[in-house]
Structure formats: structure tokens, C-alpha cells
Amino acid sequence: MAVELDLSGRVALVTGGSRGLGRAMVDGFARAGADVVIASRSLESCEKAAAEVTAATGRAALPYGVHVGRWDWLDGLVGAAYDRFGRIDVPVNNAGMSPLHDSVDAVSEELFDKVIAVNLKGPVPARGARRRTDGGVGRRVDHQHQQRRGGPPPAPTSSRMRQPRPA
């Protein structure tokens, strides 16, 4: 059963939005009528994705290069979204990393710290980043993912959507 979703007039901000699941979410939001903010570490990838989304859907797309593990960069991301669109209705904390390695012994402290910064620190300030200018109901989506070699995909470990509070 297909679900029709009308997000016209809404703005979705997706971290990790230039590829993979994040890109699929960006495409879905834009096809549903939302303008999108595409954020990832690679501004070039974000710009390419934004051009493709706008060409395919006609929706406005703001590319933004940001490292979500560096909290001092996030104010710029949110500020740019508000400067361009005046709101963020659907912030999606999707950025994450799970580099492949042969064994636990192959993981350096530097790599471990980088993974922790992106996967655990990244979503925390983004939770408080949404400003409300329209008084409407928005949603925040927290999405964590894992990558494995072979076998079935893992069951979701922590994906949830915060439901709106009753008016």
C-alpha cells in the first residue's frame, strides 16, 4: 500500500544527506513537496545532490558542508537553513559512520574517537537546534545505522520518530 505524503511548504534538513540512506530520504522528502537541506562533510557531494534533486523535483535544495561531530559547526548549519527557508520542520539526524575493519585490534584510537564523535556526539546538539517560527508541529527523526559485510541487514538499533504533542 503506497502512502501519499504532502510536505508542501515544509523544510527537511538531513545530515548525511548526500549519499546512501540519507540521500534516499532527501529524494523522498523532495518528491513529497518539501524543500531540503542536504548536509554532509563533503560540500561538493552536497552540491551535486542538490542540483540533482532540484532538477528532478523542482524543489529548492540547500547544500551545506558540515562535520556533525564538531558541535561548533552546527550553529552555522541551522543558521544557513533558517536564512534560506525561515524554518526547519523535519530535522533528520542521519549522519553516521561504521568503517569496516578486519578486527578490533585494527581500530586505532583516532578512528574510534572519530566514530564516537559522529555517531554519538553528532545528534545531541541537533536535538536542540530546531527553532520554531511558525508555531506548527514538526518532527525530528533520529536514525542510526550499521554496516556489515555479508549476512542479513541488522535489525534497527535505535530509530525513532518523535510524535507531535497534542495542541
N, C-alpha and C positions, 0 to 999 in steps of 0.2 A: 504494500500500500504506500503510495507516494504521498508525502506531506507537503502541501504548499505553504510556504512561509513568506510573508510580505514584510521585508525590513526597509521599505522605502522611507527615506528621511532619517534613517539610523546610521550610526558610525560604529564600525567594529575595528578594534586595534588587536592585531595578532602578533605576538612575539614569536620568533622562529617562523615567520610567515612567508619566507622566500622559497621554501622547498618542503618536500615531504608532506606530512600531515598538516602542518601549518599552512602551506600553500593550498592544499585542498580546502581547508577551512576558509581561507581568503576567497578562493573562487566561489565557494558556496554562498558566503555572505554577499558577495557582489552579484551573483546570479539572483539572489533573493531581493536585490534592490538596495543594499547598504553600500555606503561609501566605506573605504577601508584604509587602514594604516598598516603598512607592511613593514615590520621591524625585524632586523637580524643584524648580526655582526658585519655582514658584507653589504655595504651601501650599493655596490654595483649589482648584486643579486636582487636587492630590493627594487632598484630602478628598473631592471629588466622585467621583474614580475609585475610591477605597477603598470608599465607600458602594455604588457600583455593583457592584464585584467581590464584596463580601460578600453583597449581595442576590442576585446571580446564582449564586454558587457555595457560599455558606455558609462560605467560608474567612475567616480573620482577615486584615485588611489594615491596615497602619500607614502613614498618610500622613506625609510629612516634607518640609518646605521647606528646600532647601539649594542653594547655588551650588557646584558641584563644582570650579570654578576657584579657589576660595578654600580652601586647604588647612586653615586653622584651623577651618572649619565641619565638616569631615568626621568628626572625632572625635565630635561630637555626633550625627551620623547613625548611626554604628556603635554608639555607646553606647545610643541610643534603641532600636535593633534588638535589642541584647543585653538591655536592660532588659525589653523586651516579650516576646521569644521565647527568649532564652537562647542563641541561635546564629544564624549565617548560613551556610547550606550552599551557596547559589548566588549569589555577588555578580556582578551584570551591569553592566559599565561601558558604558552605552549613551548617556549624555548627550552631546550634541554640537550644534554649530550650523554652518550654512553659509548665511548670509544671501545673498539674491540681490542682485546689483549690476550695473549696466549695463556697467561697465568697471573695470579695475584702478585707474584714476585716481580712481574714485568711492569707493574704500575709504580711510577715514580711519585714522590710526594708532590711535585709540581703538578702532575696530571690529576692526582687525587684532589688537590686544592681547587683546580680549575673546574672539575666536575661538580664539586660541592658548591662552588660559587654560582655556577649557572643553575644547577638543578634545585638547590635548597635555598640559597640566598635570593636568587632572581625573583621568584614570585612574591616575596614578603613585602617589599615597598610598593609593588604594583597593586597590591590589595588596597592600599590607602590612597592610590593615585587618582582614582576617579573623582572628578568634581561634578556636581550636579548643577546644571544651569537651567534645565527645562522642567525640573520637578517631576519628571516622569520616572518610570520603572526601568531599570537597566539590569543586566545580568553580568556576572563575572564567571568565566569558565577557567578552571584550573585543570591543566592536563599534564600528566607526567607519563612518559613512555620509556620503554626499554627496547633495546635492540639485541637480538640473539642470532647466533648462527645455527641454521637448521632447526628442525622441530617446529611444533606449532607456535603461533604467537602467544606471548604470555597473557594471562588474564589481566585486566586493568588493575593497577595497584592503588591509584588514587586519582580518579577522575570524578569530578562532581560539578554540578551547576547549582549555584545559589539561586533559590527561588525568590521571587519578589515578595516583599512583605505586603500584607493587605493594607489597602489605603485607609 
